[in-house]
């Protein structure tokens, strides 16, 4: 029986990459050392991190005036690092409140004495829609923070907010490399790797040159300019995670790049959304125009029935469909490495479940 992992993160990785890691694990490139034993100062690892950056630049068409930095601490650490590095003129940022992770970013910025203006919020719709900018952005903001894909709520921006001369900073953790964005539209992008790029322990930061190097007296581990100068090796970087991410980047290139991935992701998401939209048992609450390609939350008519769906799915090799604790229900995540066969298997299972629970549905609905 095929097994499909719908986890929101850490998430599915390409099987060929996992096989390559397994094959190379005892001796990396004939060195008689595992990648887990390899010095980050070695020539072998220098090539790994150099290739990873070069492949990322190619895949995302990153302009030369942007730095690529490899951090630890997850996207959450960047909620603190971004205002410390970038909000230094006015100590004042704007934020679009699109859900849990945007709210967390606002909280962390406030902790480091940065004023946060909520420029738009979709709290009134329980975050089933995306907030928009209804007026021009004030020029006394150091930047505007946006979460491009909301993993919990299942929404995503396809059209970016227009912020004028104020830089746009994006938490792109859950649709990084799975949807096309123009890097030059952002002052900074950051993304935890564990959703669409590799194992947990690595965070990518892509930041425009002119925005860094101005902050003073930062902790070294949060200093973008220091990391740029040291090529992300101020301290021991997450060697294994960078190596695995590098393999995924090479895999993405063999698949045709981000444009091909985005097209596949649209096809995968459409399979499930089309089913949910015609279903009388399952429901996705998100406004169609704001739906994510990566994360699809859905529910039945009762939590008890949701539990049955999840249990049956697990027995059928459809793993990690339990919804986030804040929303309950179910959630299916379709990152780049999820094959379309996995989504079809999920839709087939849900259709069978619905067909065999019409009586339960009718009784609950009435």
C-alpha positions in Angstrom: 0.0 0.0 0.0 1.4 3.4 -0.9 2.0 5.8 1.9 1.5 9.5 1.6 2.5 12.1 4.2 0.2 15.2 4.3 2.0 16.8 7.2 2.2 20.6 7.3 5.8 20.4 8.4 8.3 18.8 8.8 6.9 17.5 5.6 7.3 15.1 2.7 10.6 15.2 0.8 11.4 13.7 -2.7 11.9 10.0 -2.5 14.9 10.2 -4.7 16.5 12.7 -2.4 15.9 10.5 0.6 17.5 7.6 -1.3 20.5 9.7 -2.2 21.0 10.8 1.4 20.8 7.1 2.5 23.3 6.1 -0.1 25.8 8.9 0.7 25.4 8.8 4.5 28.2 6.4 5.4 30.8 8.2 3.1 30.1 11.6 1.6 31.7 11.8 -1.9 34.2 9.0 -1.0 35.6 10.9 2.0 35.0 8.0 4.4 33.2 10.5 6.5 29.4 11.0 6.8 28.0 14.4 6.0 27.1 14.4 9.7 30.8 14.2 10.6 32.0 16.7 8.0 33.6 19.9 9.1 31.8 23.1 8.0 35.3 24.5 7.3 36.1 21.6 4.9 36.4 22.1 1.1 33.7 19.5 0.7 31.1 21.4 2.7 32.2 24.7 1.1 31.1 23.2 -2.2 27.8 22.0 -0.7 26.8 25.5 0.5 28.2 27.2 -2.6 26.1 25.0 -4.8 23.0 25.3 -2.7 23.2 29.1 -2.9 23.9 29.0 -6.7 21.0 26.6 -7.3 18.6 28.7 -5.2 19.6 31.9 -7.1 18.9 30.1 -10.4 15.6 28.7 -9.4 14.3 32.0 -7.9 16.1 34.3 -10.3 17.6 36.2 -7.4 19.1 39.5 -8.4 22.8 40.1 -7.6 22.0 42.8 -5.1 20.4 40.3 -2.8 22.2 38.2 -0.2 21.3 34.6 0.6 21.8 33.7 4.2 21.6 30.3 5.9 20.2 30.6 9.5 19.1 28.4 12.3 16.1 29.1 14.6 13.3 28.7 12.2 11.1 31.4 10.8 10.2 32.3 14.3 13.7 33.6 15.0 13.3 35.9 11.9 10.3 37.5 13.6 12.9 39.0 15.9 15.9 39.3 13.6 14.0 41.2 10.9 13.0 44.2 13.1 16.4 44.3 14.8 18.1 44.5 11.4 15.7 46.5 9.3 13.4 48.6 11.6 16.2 50.9 12.7 15.2 54.3 11.3 11.7 54.6 12.7 11.4 51.5 14.8 8.0 51.1 13.3 6.6 48.5 10.9 3.3 47.7 9.3 1.7 44.2 9.2 -1.1 42.5 7.4 -2.8 40.3 10.0 -3.7 37.1 8.0 -3.7 34.6 10.9 -1.6 32.9 13.6 1.9 33.4 12.2 1.3 37.0 11.3 0.1 37.6 14.8 3.2 35.9 16.2 5.4 38.1 14.0 3.7 41.2 15.5 4.2 39.9 19.0 7.9 39.3 18.5 8.5 42.7 16.9 6.9 44.3 19.9 9.1 42.5 22.2 12.2 44.2 20.7 10.5 47.6 21.1 9.3 47.9 17.5 5.9 49.6 17.0 3.6 47.5 14.9 0.7 49.0 12.9 -1.9 46.5 11.8 -2.6 47.8 8.2 -5.3 45.2 7.6 -6.8 42.2 9.3 -9.1 39.4 8.3 -10.0 38.4 11.9 -13.6 39.4 11.3 -13.9 36.5 8.8 -12.0 34.2 11.1 -9.1 34.4 8.6 -11.0 32.7 5.8 -10.1 35.7 3.6 -6.9 37.7 3.2 -6.5 41.3 4.4 -5.8 44.0 1.9 -4.2 47.4 2.0 -7.0 50.0 1.7 -4.8 53.1 1.7 -1.2 54.1 0.8 1.4 52.9 3.2 2.8 55.6 5.4 6.5 56.4 4.7 7.4 56.4 8.3 7.3 52.6 8.3 10.6 50.7 8.1 8.9 47.8 6.3 5.6 45.9 5.9 5.4 42.3 7.0 3.2 39.8 5.0 2.8 36.1 5.4 2.5 34.9 1.8 0.9 31.5 2.7 -1.0 30.8 5.9 -0.3 27.2 6.8 -3.0 27.0 9.5 -5.8 29.0 7.9 -5.2 27.8 4.3 -4.9 31.2 2.5 -2.2 32.5 0.2 -1.4 35.7 -1.6 -1.1 35.5 -5.4 -1.2 39.3 -5.8 1.1 41.1 -3.4 0.2 44.2 -1.5 1.6 47.4 -3.0 3.7 49.2 -0.4 5.3 51.9 -2.6 8.8 52.8 -1.4 8.4 50.9 1.9 10.1 47.5 1.7 7.9 44.4 1.8 9.2 41.6 4.1 7.7 38.2 3.5 7.4 35.1 5.7 7.4 32.6 2.8 7.9 29.5 4.9 5.1 27.4 3.6 5.0 28.2 -0.1 8.7 28.9 -0.7 9.7 27.5 -4.2 6.1 26.3 -4.6 4.6 29.4 -6.1 6.1 32.1 -8.3 7.1 35.4 -6.8 9.5 38.1 -8.1 12.3 38.4 -5.5 12.8 42.1 -6.6 9.3 42.8 -5.2 10.5 42.2 -1.7 13.1 43.8 0.5 13.5 40.5 2.3 12.1 37.0 2.2 12.6 34.3 4.8 11.5 30.7 5.0 11.9 27.8 7.3 13.1 24.8 5.2 11.0 22.1 6.9 7.9 22.6 4.7 9.0 22.7 1.1 12.8 22.5 1.0 14.2 20.0 3.5 14.5 18.9 7.1 14.0 21.1 10.1 16.9 23.1 11.3 17.5 25.5 8.4 16.0 28.9 7.6 16.7 30.8 4.3 16.9 34.6 4.3 17.1 36.5 1.1 17.7 40.2 1.8 18.5 43.2 -0.3 22.0 44.6 0.1 21.0 48.2 0.9 18.8 47.1 3.8 21.6 45.5 5.9 24.6 46.7 7.7 23.0 49.7 9.4 22.0 48.2 12.7 24.5 48.5 15.6 25.3 46.3 18.6 23.2 43.4 17.4 23.7 39.9 18.9 26.1 38.2 16.5 23.7 35.3 15.7 21.0 37.8 14.6 23.2 40.1 12.5 22.4 39.9 8.8 25.5 41.8 7.7 27.8 39.6 9.8 26.3 36.5 8.3 26.6 38.0 4.8 30.3 38.7 5.5 31.0 35.3 6.9 29.0 33.5 4.2 26.6 32.1 6.8 29.5 30.5 8.7 30.0 32.8 11.6 29.4 29.7 13.7 28.8 26.0 12.8 25.8 26.1 10.4 23.3 23.2 10.2 25.5 21.1 7.9 23.1 18.2 7.4 20.1 20.4 6.8 22.0 22.5 4.2 23.2 19.4 2.4 19.7 18.0 2.3 18.2 21.3 1.1 20.9 21.4 -1.6 19.8 18.0 -2.9 16.2 19.2 -3.0 17.2 22.3 -5.0 19.0 20.1 -7.5 15.9 17.9 -7.7 13.7 21.0 -8.3 16.0 21.9 -11.3 15.6 18.4 -12.8 11.8 18.8 -12.4 11.7 21.9 -14.5 12.0 24.6 -11.8 9.5 26.7 -9.8 7.1 27.4 -12.7 6.6 23.6 -13.3 6.2 23.1 -9.5 3.6 25.9 -9.3 1.6 24.4 -12.2 1.7 20.9 -10.5 0.6 22.4 -7.2 -2.3 24.2 -8.8 -3.4 20.8 -10.3 -3.0 19.0 -7.0 -4.9 21.7 -5.1 -7.7 21.8 -7.7 -8.3 18.1 -7.3 -9.2 18.4 -3.6 -10.9 21.8 -3.8 -13.1 20.6 -6.7 -14.1 17.6 -4.6 -14.8 19.7 -1.4 -16.8 22.2 -3.4 -19.3 19.6 -4.5 -19.3 17.6 -1.3 -22.3 17.6 1.0 -20.2 16.2 3.9 -16.9 18.0 3.7 -16.3 21.7 3.7 -13.4 24.1 3.1 -14.3 27.5 4.6 -11.7 29.7 2.7 -12.8 32.2 0.1 -11.9 30.6 -3.3 -9.9 33.7 -4.5 -7.7 33.4 -1.4 -7.1 29.6 -1.2 -3.7 28.2 -0.7 -2.1 25.8 -3.1 -0.1 24.3 -0.2 -2.4 23.8 2.7 -6.1 22.8 2.6 -8.1 22.8 5.8 -11.5 21.1 5.8 -14.0 19.6 8.1 -17.1 17.4 8.2 -20.3 18.2 10.1 -18.9 17.1 13.5 -15.6 16.7 15.4 -16.5 13.0 16.1 -16.8 12.4 12.4 -13.6 14.2 11.7 -11.9 11.8 14.0 -13.3 8.8 12.1 -12.1 10.3 8.8 -8.6 10.8 10.2 -8.4 7.2 11.6 -9.6 5.7 8.4 -7.2 7.7 6.4 -4.3 6.6 8.5 -5.3 2.9 8.0 -5.3 3.6 4.2 -1.8 5.1 4.2 -2.9 8.7 4.2 -0.9 10.1 7.1 -0.9 13.3 9.2 -4.3 14.7 8.1 -5.2 16.0 11.6 -5.9 19.7 11.5 -4.0 22.3 13.5 -5.0 22.4 17.2 -6.4 26.0 16.7 -8.9 25.0 14.0 -9.5 21.2 14.5 -10.8 19.3 11.6 -8.4 18.1 8.9 -5.6 19.6 6.8 -3.9 18.3 3.8 -0.6 19.8 2.7 0.6 19.5 -0.9 4.2 20.6 -1.0 6.3 20.1 -4.1 7.3 16.6 -3.2 3.7 15.4 -2.8 2.9 13.4 -6.0 -0.5 14.0 -7.7 -1.2 10.3 -7.0 -1.2 11.1 -3.3 -3.9 13.8 -3.7 -5.9 11.5 -6.0 -5.7 8.7 -3.3 -6.9 11.2 -0.7 -9.9 12.4 -2.9 -10.8 8.8 -3.6 -10.8 7.9 0.1 -12.9 11.0 1.0 -15.4 10.2 -1.7 -15.7 6.6 -0.4 -16.1 7.8 3.1 -18.8 10.2 2.1 -20.7 7.6 0.2 -20.7 5.2 3.1 -21.7 7.8 5.7 -24.7 9.4 4.1 -26.9 8.3 7.0 -24.6 9.8 9.6 -24.4 13.0 7.6 -28.1 13.3 7.3 -28.7 12.6 11.1 -26.1 15.1 12.1 -27.3 17.8 9.7 -30.9 17.5 10.9 
